[in-house]
Amino acid sequence: MMTMMFGACDDSIVQGRISVRGNEPNTMLTIETSHGVLEITGPLKQQIWQNYQGQEIKIRVKLVREALGPGFPARVEALEIL
C-alpha cells in the first residue's frame, strides 16, 4: 500500500490524470499521481468531474483521510485548480 505524505494542516500541490473509478452508485473522482491514487472531494469536485476527465492537471489539495487500503485511496479536498 502506498502512503502519501501530508502535513497535519498543510496544503499540497499534486499533479496527475483525472479519472472516475468504480461503478454506480459507488463511483469516485480520482487523480492518479506518480505517488499513487487520491480520491477528490470538496466544492471543486463537480467542476473537475465535468471539465477535466482524462486530462492531466495540477491542483492544490488538503488531506481529509488517509488511505484505508486497496480500493480505498487517501481522500483529499480540492482547494484550487492550478
C-alpha positions in Angstrom: 0.0 0.0 0.0 1.4 3.4 -1.0 1.1 6.3 1.5 1.0 9.9 0.5 2.9 12.3 2.8 0.8 15.3 4.0 1.4 17.6 7.0 -1.4 17.8 9.6 -2.9 21.1 8.3 -0.8 21.6 5.2 -2.0 22.1 1.7 -0.1 20.1 -1.0 0.1 20.5 -4.8 -0.5 17.3 -6.8 -0.3 16.7 -10.5 -1.9 13.8 -12.3 -4.5 12.3 -14.6 -8.2 12.7 -13.6 -10.5 9.7 -13.9 -13.7 8.3 -12.5 -13.4 4.9 -10.9 -15.9 2.3 -9.7 -19.5 1.5 -10.7 -22.7 3.4 -10.0 -23.7 4.2 -7.3 -20.2 3.9 -5.9 -18.1 6.0 -8.2 -15.3 8.2 -7.1 -13.3 11.0 -8.8 -9.6 10.4 -8.6 -6.3 11.9 -9.6 -3.5 9.4 -10.4 -0.2 10.9 -9.4 3.3 9.5 -9.5 2.9 8.6 -5.8 -0.5 6.8 -6.1 -4.2 7.5 -6.5 -6.1 10.1 -4.5 -9.9 10.5 -4.2 -11.0 14.1 -4.8 -13.8 15.7 -2.7 -14.9 19.3 -2.0 -16.6 22.1 -3.8 -14.4 21.8 -6.9 -15.2 18.1 -7.4 -18.1 18.7 -9.8 -16.2 21.2 -11.9 -13.2 18.8 -12.2 -15.6 15.9 -12.9 -17.3 17.7 -15.8 -14.3 19.5 -17.3 -11.1 17.6 -16.7 -11.8 13.8 -17.1 -8.9 12.1 -18.8 -6.7 15.2 -18.6 -3.6 15.8 -16.6 -4.0 18.7 -14.2 -2.3 20.3 -11.2 -4.4 21.0 -8.1 -3.9 22.3 -4.6 -5.4 19.8 -2.1 -5.8 19.2 1.7 -5.8 15.7 3.2 -9.2 14.7 4.5 -8.5 11.0 5.2 -5.5 8.6 4.9 -5.8 5.6 2.6 -7.6 2.7 4.2 -6.2 0.0 1.9 -6.7 -1.3 -1.6 -9.8 0.3 -3.2 -9.9 3.0 -0.5 -7.4 5.6 -1.5 -6.5 8.7 0.5 -9.2 11.3 0.3 -8.3 14.9 -0.4 -10.3 18.1 -0.7 -9.5 20.1 -3.9 -8.9 23.7 -3.0 -7.7 25.2 -6.2 -7.1 24.2 -9.9 -3.7 25.5 -10.9 
